[in-house]
Amino acid sequence: MRIAIVGSGSAGLMSAWLLQSEHDVSLFEASGRIGGHINTVTVPTNLGDLPVELGAEFVFEYGYTGLHALVKRLGLHFERASLPASITIDGRPTFVLPPTTGAAIRSVLSPATLRDLLWVGRLAITGERVARAGDWGLDVAGLMARAGIPRDVAERFLIPLIASGWGVPRDVARGLAAYSVVRVMGLRLAHEPHNFTLAGGLSSYTSRLAADSPRCRLLLNSPVLGVDRDQDELVVTTDRGAQRFDAVILACDWHNSARICTGSAPLEAWRRAFESFDDYQVRVALHRDPSYMPTARALWSSGNFFLSKTLQPRNTVWSGYRWRAPVFRTWLRPGESEPPTTLQVANYRHIVVTPNHHGRQQQLARLQGTAGLWAAGMYTSGVDNHESALRSALRIAERLAPNGERVRWFSPLVSA
């Protein structure tokens, strides 16, 4: 088959990697680089060039079995790194979880903090049950109620904590799907406070994925203007003209997919399905300003959450944590100015995963393959994490190339 893939994020690259030995594959990328939301940039420091993730970053042990296996097959390896988090609440001293240093232990010893942590444990117990049951019907507010969390703890601490992790207002955080939040943030008993990093950053894996797809025709700086159905073929139009394909995999964002599907009637159902997804704008600044970190340097952590009753909660990742270098990544509040030491700014439209999100995914699943069109990407399958993007590519490849060696190898490895 002649297959076009639109978008070179992890879902698009994985689709090409799985299909290129079985079919004639062309991958269209609007920008001049591959990777999509995987975007590793290099920041100079006193110890050398530091790879920093400007987009997707955190990889855990649970729920990422496919990514771990794929990275190993590509000749790379993950390294386990500790992932402590500092939490600063209006009017309260900063405390650190897990408390592994003397300063961190002292930070959690106040009665008020110990009370909050007891409720975190209760939330983890409930979160484990939600994760194991695959319960998509519960939102974050419902999760708090099911766990019996006191209102003051939920409103002052736990809901703002979730909001800061996503870079959204508290009201949006309340309505997020508890199942997705629990799995992505690790609010469950099975979770270990560790992240996995790749030498050179996650872009080293996407680069290797592209290099290991030699039969795929990769077309950078080739934005797709539209996709239409013409008799028995799909027509993909770019500024370089039109090309015909037997199948098209839309591995770009939902809003771009909706924009592309503006042609004939066979694609109308697809356009409506893409437009049903909700998103929000996120602005992330990569900078060197330590004022976005806790006041006490001894309490600086990999993740630093600032929770407020009056302002939107905020999150700063210490990107230079392992090197102790002053390099930070902050989710800016709406309208907030960039730090004066800003190195780069990234703007993202991030999916809002509510309990209704699962129903929208099921709607897309029913459309898969109709009119020769397919949709891949994290938002189309599972929860809001990297593994979902890989799984979405696999599910399509299982139907287009069921006997492919790579498909048969990956199918039993990917996380549910």
C-alpha positions as CSV (number, residue, x, y, z in Angstrom):
1,M,0.0,0.0,0.0
2,R,1.0,3.6,-0.5
3,I,0.6,5.1,3.0
4,A,1.0,8.8,4.0
5,I,1.7,9.7,7.6
6,V,1.1,13.3,8.7
7,G,3.2,14.4,11.7
8,S,6.6,13.1,13.0
9,G,5.9,13.0,16.7
10,S,6.4,9.7,18.5
11,A,3.1,8.3,17.1
12,G,4.0,9.3,13.5
13,L,7.6,8.0,13.7
14,M,6.4,4.8,15.4
15,S,3.9,4.3,12.6
16,A,6.6,4.7,10.0
17,W,9.0,2.3,11.9
18,L,6.3,-0.4,12.1
19,L,5.0,-0.1,8.5
20,Q,8.0,0.9,6.3
21,S,9.2,-2.7,5.7
22,E,5.7,-3.8,4.6
23,H,4.4,-0.8,2.6
24,D,5.5,2.3,0.7
25,V,5.5,5.0,3.4
26,S,5.8,8.8,3.1
27,L,6.0,10.9,6.3
28,F,5.1,14.6,6.1
29,E,6.4,17.0,8.7
30,A,5.4,20.6,8.7
31,S,8.5,21.8,10.6
32,G,12.2,21.4,10.0
33,R,12.7,18.8,12.7
34,I,11.2,15.5,13.8
35,G,9.9,14.7,17.3
36,G,6.7,16.8,17.8
37,H,6.3,17.3,21.6
38,I,9.6,15.4,22.1
39,N,12.1,18.3,21.8
40,T,15.5,18.0,23.5
41,V,17.5,21.3,23.4
42,T,21.1,21.8,24.5
43,V,22.0,24.4,27.2
44,P,25.6,25.3,27.9
45,T,26.7,25.1,31.5
46,N,30.0,25.1,33.4
47,L,30.1,21.3,33.2
48,G,29.4,21.1,29.5
49,D,26.3,21.0,27.3
50,L,23.2,19.9,29.2
51,P,20.4,18.2,27.2
52,V,17.1,19.6,28.4
53,E,13.6,18.4,27.5
54,L,11.5,21.4,26.3
55,G,8.5,19.1,25.7
56,A,7.7,15.6,26.9
57,E,10.0,14.5,29.7
58,F,9.0,12.1,32.4
59,V,9.2,8.3,31.9
60,F,8.3,5.9,34.7
61,E,8.6,2.2,35.2
62,Y,4.9,1.4,35.5
63,G,2.9,1.9,32.3
64,Y,5.9,2.4,30.0
65,T,6.9,-1.2,29.1
66,G,6.7,-0.6,25.4
67,L,8.9,2.5,25.5
68,H,11.5,0.7,27.6
69,A,11.6,-2.3,25.2
70,L,11.8,0.0,22.1
71,V,14.6,2.1,23.5
72,K,16.6,-1.1,24.3
73,R,16.0,-2.5,20.8
74,L,17.2,0.7,19.3
75,G,20.5,0.3,21.1
76,L,19.9,2.9,23.8
77,H,19.3,2.6,27.5
78,F,17.4,4.4,30.2
79,E,19.1,5.5,33.4
80,R,17.1,5.6,36.7
81,A,17.1,9.0,38.3
82,S,15.6,10.1,41.6
83,L,12.6,12.4,41.4
84,P,12.0,14.3,44.6
85,A,9.4,17.1,44.6
86,S,9.2,20.2,46.7
87,I,5.8,21.7,47.6
88,T,5.2,25.3,48.6
89,I,1.8,26.3,49.8
90,D,0.7,29.9,50.5
91,G,1.7,30.7,54.1
92,R,3.5,27.4,54.7
93,P,7.1,26.4,54.6
94,T,8.3,24.3,51.7
95,F,8.4,20.5,52.2
96,V,10.0,17.8,50.1
97,L,8.8,14.3,49.1
98,P,10.2,11.8,49.5
99,P,12.2,13.1,52.5
100,T,15.6,11.5,51.9
101,T,17.9,14.2,53.1
102,G,18.2,15.8,56.6
103,A,16.7,19.1,55.3
104,A,13.9,17.2,53.6
105,I,13.1,15.2,56.7
106,R,12.9,18.3,58.8
107,S,10.7,20.0,56.2
108,V,7.8,17.4,56.8
109,L,7.8,17.3,60.6
110,S,5.3,20.0,61.3
111,P,1.8,18.7,62.4
112,A,0.1,20.4,59.5
113,T,2.4,18.8,56.9
114,L,2.1,15.4,58.5
115,R,-1.7,15.6,58.4
116,D,-1.5,16.5,54.7
117,L,0.8,13.5,54.0
118,L,-1.6,11.1,55.8
119,W,-4.2,12.1,53.3
120,V,-1.8,11.7,50.4
121,G,-1.5,8.1,51.5
122,R,-5.3,7.7,51.6
123,L,-5.4,9.2,48.1
124,A,-2.8,6.7,46.8
125,I,-4.8,3.8,48.2
126,T,-7.9,5.0,46.3
127,G,-5.9,5.9,43.3
128,E,-4.6,2.3,43.1
129,R,-8.1,1.0,43.0
130,V,-9.1,3.4,40.3
131,A,-6.0,2.5,38.2
132,R,-6.6,-1.2,38.5
133,A,-10.3,-0.9,37.7
134,G,-9.6,1.3,34.6
135,D,-12.4,3.6,35.9
136,W,-12.9,6.4,33.4
137,G,-16.1,7.6,35.0
138,L,-14.5,9.5,37.9
139,D,-13.1,13.1,37.8
140,V,-10.6,14.5,40.2
141,A,-13.3,16.1,42.4
142,G,-15.0,12.7,42.6
143,L,-11.7,11.0,43.4
144,M,-11.2,13.3,46.4
145,A,-14.8,12.6,47.6
146,R,-14.3,8.8,47.2
147,A,-11.1,8.9,49.2
148,G,-12.8,10.9,51.9
149,I,-10.3,13.8,51.6
150,P,-11.3,16.7,53.9
151,R,-12.4,19.8,51.8
152,D,-9.6,22.0,53.2
153,V,-6.9,19.5,52.2
154,A,-8.4,19.0,48.7
155,E,-8.8,22.7,48.0
156,R,-5.6,23.9,49.6
157,F,-3.2,21.1,48.6
158,L,-4.2,18.2,46.4
159,I,-6.3,19.8,43.7
160,P,-3.8,22.7,43.3
161,L,-1.0,20.1,43.2
162,I,-2.7,18.4,40.2
163,A,-3.4,21.8,38.6
164,S,0.3,22.8,38.8
165,G,1.4,19.5,37.3
166,W,-0.8,20.1,34.2
167,G,-0.3,23.9,34.1
168,V,-4.1,24.5,34.4
169,P,-6.5,26.4,36.7
170,R,-8.0,24.6,39.7
171,D,-11.4,24.4,38.0
172,V,-10.0,22.6,35.0
173,A,-8.0,20.3,37.3
174,R,-11.2,19.3,39.2
175,G,-12.7,18.0,36.0
176,L,-9.8,16.0,34.8
177,A,-10.3,12.2,34.5
178,A,-9.0,10.7,37.8
179,Y,-7.9,7.5,36.0
180,S,-5.5,9.5,33.7
181,V,-4.2,11.8,36.5
182,V,-3.5,8.8,38.8
183,R,-1.6,7.0,36.1
184,V,0.3,9.9,34.8
185,M,1.2,11.6,38.1
186,G,1.8,8.3,39.9
187,L,-0.8,8.9,42.6
188,R,-0.9,5.2,43.5
189,L,0.8,2.7,45.8
190,A,2.6,0.9,43.0
191,H,4.4,4.1,41.8
192,E,8.1,4.7,42.7
193,P,9.5,8.3,42.8
194,H,11.9,7.7,40.0
195,N,12.2,9.0,36.4
196,F,14.1,7.4,33.6
197,T,16.4,9.5,31.4
198,L,18.2,8.9,28.1
199,A,21.8,10.1,27.4
200,G,21.3,13.0,25.0
201,G,17.6,13.3,25.9
202,L,14.5,11.8,24.5
203,S,15.3,13.2,21.0
204,S,18.1,10.7,20.8
205,Y,15.4,7.9,20.7
206,T,13.2,9.7,18.1
207,S,16.3,10.3,15.9
208,R,17.2,6.6,16.2
209,L,13.7,5.6,15.4
210,A,13.8,7.7,12.2
211,A,17.2,6.3,11.3
212,D,16.0,2.8,11.7
213,S,13.2,3.4,9.1
214,P,15.4,3.7,6.0
215,R,12.6,2.8,3.6
216,C,10.3,5.6,4.8
217,R,10.4,8.8,2.7
218,L,10.7,11.6,5.3
219,L,9.6,15.0,4.0
220,L,10.5,17.9,6.4
221,N,9.2,21.4,5.9
222,S,6.1,19.9,4.2
223,P,2.9,21.1,5.8
224,V,-0.1,19.2,4.7
225,L,-2.8,21.6,3.5
226,G,-5.6,19.1,3.1
227,V,-6.7,15.5,2.7
228,D,-9.6,14.6,0.5
229,R,-11.2,11.4,-0.9
230,D,-11.2,11.0,-4.6
231,Q,-12.9,7.8,-5.8
232,D,-10.8,5.0,-4.4
233,E,-7.8,7.1,-3.3
234,L,-6.9,9.7,-0.8
235,V,-5.3,13.0,-2.1
236,V,-2.8,14.7,0.2
237,T,-2.1,18.3,-0.8
238,T,1.0,20.2,0.2
239,D,2.5,23.5,-1.2
240,R,4.4,21.2,-3.5
241,G,1.3,19.8,-5.1
242,A,-1.0,16.8,-4.6
243,Q,-0.1,13.1,-4.1
244,R,-2.3,10.0,-4.1
245,F,-2.3,7.3,-1.4
246,D,-4.2,4.2,-0.4
247,A,-4.3,5.2,3.3
248,V,-3.4,8.2,5.4
249,I,-2.5,8.2,9.1
250,L,-3.1,11.5,10.8
251,A,-0.5,11.6,13.5
252,C,-0.7,15.3,14.2
253,D,-2.8,17.0,16.8
254,W,-6.6,16.9,16.9
255,H,-7.0,20.5,15.8
256,N,-4.6,20.1,12.9
257,S,-6.4,16.9,11.9
258,A,-9.7,18.7,12.0
259,R,-8.3,21.5,9.8
260,I,-6.9,19.0,7.3
261,C,-10.2,17.0,6.9
262,T,-12.2,19.8,5.3
263,G,-12.8,18.2,2.0
264,S,-15.5,15.8,0.8
265,A,-18.4,14.3,2.7
266,P,-16.6,10.9,3.5
267,L,-14.3,12.9,5.8
268,E,-17.0,14.9,7.6
269,A,-17.4,12.3,10.4
270,W,-13.7,12.5,11.0
271,R,-13.7,16.3,11.2
272,R,-16.5,16.3,13.8
273,A,-14.7,13.6,15.9
274,F,-11.5,15.7,16.0
275,E,-13.3,18.8,16.9
276,S,-15.0,17.1,19.9
277,F,-11.7,17.1,21.8
278,D,-10.9,19.8,24.3
279,D,-7.5,21.4,24.8
280,Y,-5.9,24.3,26.7
281,Q,-2.9,26.6,26.0
282,V,0.3,26.0,27.9
283,R,3.4,28.2,27.8
284,V,6.7,26.9,29.1
285,A,9.8,29.0,29.6
286,L,13.3,27.5,29.8
287,H,15.4,29.9,31.9
288,R,18.1,30.4,34.5
289,D,16.2,32.4,37.1
290,P,16.4,30.9,40.6
291,S,13.6,33.1,41.9
292,Y,11.2,30.5,40.5
293,M,12.5,27.9,42.9
294,P,11.9,27.5,46.7
295,T,13.6,30.1,48.9
296,A,15.8,27.6,50.7
297,R,18.2,26.0,48.2
298,A,18.5,22.9,50.4
299,L,14.9,22.2,49.4
300,W,15.3,22.6,45.7
301,S,14.0,19.4,44.0
302,S,13.6,17.9,40.5
303,G,10.0,19.1,40.5
304,N,8.9,22.2,42.4
305,F,5.2,22.9,42.9
306,F,3.9,26.3,44.0
307,L,0.3,26.2,45.3
308,S,-1.8,29.3,45.8
309,K,-5.3,30.2,46.8
310,T,-5.3,33.4,44.7
311,L,-3.0,32.6,41.7
312,Q,-3.0,29.7,39.3
313,P,-0.7,27.0,40.7
314,R,2.7,26.8,39.0
315,N,5.3,24.2,38.5
316,T,9.1,24.6,37.9
317,V,11.2,21.6,36.8
318,W,14.9,21.9,37.8
319,S,16.2,20.7,34.5
320,G,19.8,20.9,35.8
321,Y,19.0,18.8,38.9
322,R,21.5,16.0,38.2
323,W,24.3,18.5,37.4
324,R,23.2,21.1,40.0
325,A,23.2,23.6,37.2
326,P,20.9,26.7,37.2
327,V,18.7,25.6,34.4
328,F,14.9,25.6,35.0
329,R,11.7,25.0,33.1
330,T,8.6,26.8,34.3
331,W,4.9,26.5,33.3
332,L,4.0,30.2,33.2
333,R,0.7,31.5,34.4
334,P,-1.7,33.1,31.9
335,G,-0.4,36.6,31.1
336,E,2.8,36.1,33.1
337,S,5.9,37.7,31.7
338,E,8.8,35.4,30.8
339,P,11.8,35.4,33.2
340,P,14.5,37.9,32.0
341,T,17.0,35.0,31.7
342,T,14.7,33.0,29.4
343,L,16.5,30.9,26.8
344,Q,13.5,29.5,24.9
345,V,9.7,29.4,25.1
346,A,7.5,26.6,24.0
347,N,3.7,27.0,23.4
348,Y,1.6,23.9,23.4
349,R,-2.1,23.0,23.0
350,H,-2.5,20.2,25.5
351,I,-5.4,17.8,25.5
352,V,-7.9,18.1,28.4
353,V,-8.5,14.5,29.5
354,T,-11.9,14.5,31.2
355,P,-14.1,11.4,31.9
356,N,-15.8,12.2,28.5
357,H,-12.4,11.8,26.8
358,H,-12.6,8.0,26.8
359,G,-16.0,8.2,24.9
360,R,-14.3,10.5,22.3
361,Q,-11.5,7.9,21.9
362,Q,-14.1,5.2,21.4
363,Q,-15.7,7.3,18.7
364,L,-12.4,7.6,16.9
365,A,-11.8,3.9,17.3
366,R,-15.1,3.2,15.4
367,L,-13.9,5.4,12.6
368,Q,-10.5,3.9,12.2
369,G,-9.9,2.9,8.6
370,T,-13.1,4.4,7.2
371,A,-12.5,6.2,3.9
372,G,-8.9,5.0,4.2
373,L,-8.1,7.3,7.1
374,W,-6.5,6.6,10.5
375,A,-5.7,8.7,13.5
376,A,-2.7,8.1,15.8
377,G,-1.4,10.1,18.8
378,M,-1.4,10.1,22.5
379,Y,-4.9,11.7,22.7
380,T,-6.5,8.8,20.6
381,S,-5.6,5.9,22.9
382,G,-5.3,5.5,26.7
383,V,-4.1,8.1,29.2
384,D,-2.1,11.3,28.8
385,N,1.4,9.8,28.5
386,H,4.1,8.8,26.1
387,E,3.2,5.1,26.0
388,S,-0.3,5.9,24.6
389,A,1.2,7.5,21.5
390,L,3.2,4.3,20.8
391,R,0.2,2.1,21.4
392,S,-1.9,4.2,19.0
393,A,0.6,3.5,16.3
394,L,0.7,-0.2,17.1
395,R,-3.1,-0.6,16.9
396,I,-3.1,0.8,13.4
397,A,-0.1,-1.2,12.3
398,E,-1.8,-4.4,13.6
399,R,-4.5,-3.9,11.0
400,L,-2.3,-2.6,8.1
401,A,0.6,-5.0,8.6
402,P,-0.4,-7.8,11.0
403,N,2.4,-10.1,10.0
404,G,5.2,-7.5,10.1
405,E,8.1,-8.6,12.2
406,R,8.2,-5.4,14.2
407,V,4.4,-5.4,14.8
408,R,4.6,-9.0,16.1
409,W,7.5,-8.1,18.3
410,F,6.0,-5.0,19.8
411,S,2.4,-6.2,20.3
412,P,3.0,-8.2,23.5
413,L,5.3,-5.5,25.0
414,V,3.2,-2.3,25.0
415,S,1.4,-1.3,28.2
416,A,-2.4,-1.5,28.3
